Amino acid sequence: MRERRSTDAKPRQQREDMEPTLEEELALLAQGYRFVAGLDEAGRGCLAGPVVAAAVILPVERLARLTPVSDTLASGSDQDSAALSLRTKLRDSKQMTPAQRERMYAVIQQLALAVGVGIASVELIDQRNILQATRWAMREALAQLQIRPEALLLDALTLPGIPLPQRPLIKGDARCLSIAAASVVAKVTRDRLMERLHEEFPVYGFDRHKGYGTEAHLAALRRYGVSPHHRRSFAPVRELVAGLFSALPESEGAATPLPAMPLESLEEVDDGRF
């Protein structure tokens, strides 16, 4: 596969207004790669919960052959209408509302040739660091695909040890339709997991912030201590475990923090899994 260097020179507002296209997928198709998987993750920067990765193989040739809107709608095909929706309404998951993501998740599940999801636990994140846990989750997502991909498109990452052509793209979820699809699948899957964790530990508000380090989340951490689902290798949680946050008086409901856990080395170690 010919190497193409990714650039990210556009101003931030322009990047946010970008619509993902099939340009990268079609370039790979022209080189003979029929099944191209887009990969992305959700929850990498959170203080709690797993990191979730998704891999999606889209029907690139079918999407590229879409007829104009009027002809597509006139055909009366639900599949064509769904394909048009994916082609024109799919965005980076961060640019979509929860309701939009849920609708697009259903469309992706309906149209994709294959979808895989990998989930890296909090324990794995703390043991191996977030980058390696993310790569582990991506390998798991690839392993779940019912069709073996021939090339990979990733959002600013590569997967060492995977013997496939790989193209990392800066802001890939905003530029590439397959990566955008993976971003939606990963985000919806993780949000649902965090809502379940909220039922177990409602005091942290996981249903609202999904584990990100909002002011409300940090306040709950100071008040109630650390749950089993918090990442002890992440600075705010690690500092709380080490007693660097001042605890509220017991009369105000402060909980005793859990004891500190030893942290593994943050050096990258690749296990070569796929």
C-alpha positions, 0 to 999 in steps of 0.5 A: 500500500502506498504511504500517504502522510496525514496532515491536520492544518485546518483550523479547529472550526473547519475540522468540526464542520468537516463531513466524513467521506469515502475518499480513503476507502475508495483509494484503498479499493482502487489498490485492491483492498475490498474489505477495509475496517475503520477503527476508533475508541471511546472513553480514552480520557475518562476517569472511570469505566472501560475504554471501548473500541469498535471496528466497522467494515462498510459496503464501500462500493454500494455507498459510492454508487448511491443515486441522487436523493430524489431517485433514492427516495423514489425507489422506495427501498428501506435499505437505500434510504438507510444507506443515504442516511449513513452517507449524508448524516453520519458524523464524528460521534462527538458532533452528534447528540445522543439521540442522533448517535442512537439512530445512526448506531441502528443504521450502521448495524443494519448496513455494515458488512461487519461490526466488532467491539472490544472492551478493555477493563479498568484493571487492564488500563491500570495495569498496562496504561491507556494507550496499550489498553486502547490497542488491546480493545482494538485488536479485540474488536478486529477479532470479533469481525465476521469478515477478515479485513484486508486493510485498516483505517484508524484515528491517529493510531497504529496497531503494532503486530497486526500484519495488515496495511494500516493508515492512521489519520489525524481527525480520522473520525471527522474525515473518514466514513468508516472511522466515523461509523466506528466512533459511533458504535464505540460511543453508544456501546460505552454510554450504555455501559456507563448507564449500567454502572450508574445503576450500581453507583448512582452517587457519581453521576455516570449517566450524565458525564459518562466517567469524564472528569467534570466538576460534578464528577470530581466533587463526587470523588472527593465526597464519596471516594473511589469506586471499583470502576475508577482508574487509579492510574489517572492523576485525579483518582491516583491523588485521591487514593494517595490522600492528596485531596482533603476529605470532607468531615464524616458528618457530611457523608465523606467515605474513606478512600480505598487503599492505594494500588501499586502502578505498573510501568507505563512503558509500552509493551506490545503483546502482538495479539490479534 
